[in-house]
């Protein structure tokens, strides 16, 4: 699955009948999928579909989804008030001997208030369903375009993150191969530290000496930290290769990277290892910063 960033923008517009609609979608970073809708009054019925479709396309991100709807020329229809018309015709029959019995003209009927009423034509159920379907199809197209934009940015983020992982691996290798980590160098350093302990202690029992030596040996050895870094590097590469919504997992790995780098810096007994450890922390911070943008 392709990687996705959590930032993007999409706009889709169209028209059906006398209506013109436009969807506008904005996406930024978020811990989960947070959808904020702005729908025109009377179209709140779209909310369930909006949430359902958004969840099909995205797992994380703060999404702002707004819909605008405008109508063009208003369709007008004439409505006859049949009761009023019947009353007028009945009155005409009553006064036919008093007034001119000529047939009523159409324009005369229109001039009588209440006979004909002009009003905006109502949408039929079929027309409303067709309009709703067209608007929702537009939303799905906008979501598809937003996803494409997020994937394009996610691809760029993936390349950056792979480069950071490669750099972390190079620094791990330089620490692992540092001369200060050779068995001879570690033994010499232990001997110096044991001699220092013996100098500062007037008397020390054998058991105490063993525990001090074990503690010094543990502090001198970085093998566990280097091995764990290697495992985290492999896990990060595997996640980046598989893709999908992996942002949270990579964020956890970034914390583990940072934990190991802190331990390496605290246990380093050579300036070269300390320098590599500090550089490692910088790269890990850059890695984690980029991960925050990933779905």
Helices and strands as residue ranges (DSSP letters): E 8-16, E 19-28, E 33-38, G 44-46, H 47-57, E 61-71, E 76-80, H 82-94, H 106-111, E 116-120, H 125-176, G 179-181, H 183-200, H 206-220, H 223-242, H 247-267, H 271-291
